[in-house]
Amino acid sequence: MKNIKFLLPFIFLTSCGPGPEKAIQVLDDAGYSNISITDSSNFAQWNGCSKGDSIAHTATATNVKGKRVNLVVCCGLMKSCTIRQ
């Protein structure tokens, strides 16, 4: 039981971050359309995000040239979201 109490704050902090709705908004604001979030991960650095990011949303979308692309939207608790290709 002690182990669970120790892990709860860690689980809470690592699961915090902007949700998929924020990632969709960021992509839409950048001109992408037909946006589909395919995955969300609390291990943002494993998806190419920086140390300050707490969550990574993997997405597919249509860019301004009409091509279908795979993207990662990296978000942090104390920073805005960024788009990575």
C-alpha positions, 0 to 999 in steps of 0.5 A, a space after each residue: 500500500 505504501 508503494 501505491 501512495 508513493 506512485 500516485 503523485 507521479 501518475 497524476 503529474 505524468 498524466 497531466 497535459 493538454 488533451 487531444 482537443 488542444 492538439 486538434 486546435 493547434 493543427 487547425 490554427 496552423 492550416 491543417 484539415 481532416 485532422 485525426 488524433 491517432 495516439 496520445 502518450 505521456 512519454 513525450 520525449 520518446 516521440 521526438 518532443 523536448 524535455 519541457 513537454 509532458 504529452 505527445 499527440 500523434 495525428 494524421 492530417 491534410 496539409 495546405 498543399 492537400 497531402 496527407 501527413 503524419 504529425 506529432 503535437 508536443 505539449 507541456 504544462 507550462 508551455 504552448 504546444 508545438 507541431 513536429 513532422 
